[in-house]
Every structure is written in C-alpha cells, then in structure tokens.
Amino acid sequence: SAVISQKPSRDICQRGTSLTIQCQVDSQVTMMFWYRQQPGQSLTLIATANQGSEATYESGFVIDKFPISRPNLTFSTLTVSNMSPEDSSIYLCSVKKGGAGGRDVDPRFFGPGTRLTVL
Amino acid sequence: EDQVTQSPEALRLQEGESSSLNCSYTVSGLRGLFWYRQDPGKGPEFLFTLYSAGEEKEKERLKATLTKKESFLHITAPKPEDSATYLCAVQIVPSGSARQLTFGSGTQLTVLP
C-alpha cells in the first residue's frame, strides 16, 4: 500500500478565491490522480497528474479551473480556481504503485481527502 | 455506456446478521473490479481486487466474489465497526487509456449492536 497525506484536511473559502491542495506520498509512485466526491455521490476522476508534463484531464474538467502540478514522483498539487458553491466537495488524491505497463489493474490507494466548502 | 450499479443504497443489519452487497456492471472488456470501504470524512480504503469470473477473495468477515455481470461482497456475522460505505469500481479496456476507474454510488452499511 501507500501512505498518502493531504493538506489542508478541510477549508471554508469565499466565492471567487482559489485553494491549492497538496498531496504527499511516502514513496515514489508511477501514477497520481485527483478525484472529486460531491456530497452524497461517488467518485469522479478529475485528472491524471503526470510527472514532468501537463496533467491529463477528463471530460468536463479543464486546466484553467483545476491546474495541477507534479514536480516529482511523490508530490502533487491541485488548485481549485475561481471557486463557486458548486465546487464544494471532497477532493481526493489517489496513487497507483507498480509499473506503468502491464499491471495497469493494480489497485488505487486514496488519501484522506480535503473537504472544501465554498460560501 | 459503461455502468456500475450498487444495491442496496443503504442496509441496516443487526450485529451478527449476515448479508450481501451487490455490484452489477455493464461494461465491455473488464480488467478488474475493486472493492473499497469508506468511513465518513475519510478516503476510500482498498479491500479487494477481482480479475476474472469465479474468483473469490476473503478478509476477516468479508468475502468478495465475481461473475461475468456482477460482484458480491458477503459480510458474515458483522460487527458495528463494519459500518461504512462500501464502494465498488471497475476498470475496463477502452480504446484509449486503461487508467480510468468507474465507481458505483456505494452501499451505506449500518450494523446495530
């Protein structure tokens, strides 16, 4: 498994501001992901954080709204920009250990989440 | 469209009352099915991976099984500490990348003492 920490654990923000969430892993991982879990709903993938290159975003998510950095193999940040109340969610960092090739079905491990409330 | 459906949405059991949670999927090219446990305010905790029909995995009071259309999470003699939301997720072989997981909406399990 992997030990994943996220900062902050929760925050309350004003509309129009931005928040950067940090994800730190205790060991190098090949793939890091960012998910959103809206109240009462399941997990939705926002993007894959690629080390050394631009993140890969899923349909419905754009870089201007959710810029992502991944400077090395153990750390990533997700910024939620120009926030609105609809961005209130739990944001989860997830990692997959193992090679980038054959064992693509290795399980994902999740951080504790960042609970964001936008007023 | 690929879909993952979990049932029931919520389940209340008495301590010791065994039951099963269901995860049915309509996807093509299943590569793996995952079960997670999520406690309130926390991230999902990995439980099992199942790769092919007929496979079974066990951990303490939990047993996961897989057929070609669904997976079951059997809970034997549950205890109050088993109360949580249980999520299943499937990974398929799409034409593009295989990195995407599709999650079900979860079953909220409450075990009463």
Interface residues (C-beta under 8 A of the other chain):
Chain A: S1 I4 M31 F33 Q41 S42 L43 T44 L45 T48 T56 E58 L92 S94 K96 D104 V105 D106 P107 R108 F109 F110 G111 P112 G113 R115
Chain B: R31 G32 F34 Y36 G41 K42 G43 P44 E45 F46 T49 Y51 L87 A89 Q91 S97 A98 R99 Q100 L101 F103 G104 S105 G106
